[in-house]
Amino acid sequence: MKNTKIMYDKKAKLKEPILLVGLPGIGNVGNLVVEHIRRELNAKKYATLRSPHFPHQTIMLKNGSMRLVNNRFYHCKNKNGKSLILLVGDAQAGGPKGQYIVNDRIVRFFKKIGGKQVYTIGGYSAGNNYVQNPRVFGVSTSKTNRENLSKNGVIFGQAAGSIWGSAGIIPVFANDYGIPSACIMGETGMLEIDANAAKAVLELLKNILNIDIKLDNLERIKKETEKILKNIEEASKEQGDQQTPGYKSNENLSYIR
């Protein structure tokens, strides 16, 4: 496979498609958000993206089969009947060249199917501290987007620095193709998987996208995470280097940085 390709799994009739991108990144916020929407709205598989710029790995499946590392498009509808195109995946493209090629291919594909709006979802790093009440920041190529998202609680003008990967590149490329776009980021820190930041983003997206979704599962993960962090904090206060009974080193907790 020499080129990045997008193959249809099953075509569908779309109405004013909105693309929501949630690929692995800081705190895995984007991945958590879009995967949650996919499950809640029972989205159907639409297309698969394969690229030589993804890691050279295959994923072993529960049925004993296997597949290449890829990105996947799903489709569903919001309460107004508009089509939501959800992009999730195992990994982002590697290296600057791969990022440019794959993200440009994603935007051109979305343009081809009549795309009207792009939202990428990511995490905004708040350092190494767990964020109890995360804020949701945004940047956008569109003044109208900034105004509309601000009314729904997204904070503009306070985030600073660079956005790495698809979350930042896709909105800029979308603008080049005449598609309004924005990057929405949940404030996160310390965690590899931050359900709290994802929940904060989803609370706003319910109104922005006009969808009905439950957040019970994310709330449960949030509480479990906070309990683990509290135990670690208490254990770290113990005198000496002896391991506290019942305390597990955070080296065994894959979701702690």
Secondary structure, DSSP 8 states (H G I E B T S, - for coil): --S-EEEESS----SS-EEEE--S-GGGHHHHHHHHHHHHTT-EEEEEEE-TTS-S-EEE-TTS-EEES-EEEEEEE-TTS-EEEEEEES----HHHHHHHHHHHHHHHHHHTT--EEEEEEEEE--SS--SS--EEEEES-HHHHHHHHHTT-EES---S---SHHHHHHHHHHHTT--EEEEEEEE-SBSS-HHHHHHHHHHHHHHTT-----HHHHHHHHHHHHHHHHHHHHHTSSSS---TT---GGG-TTB-
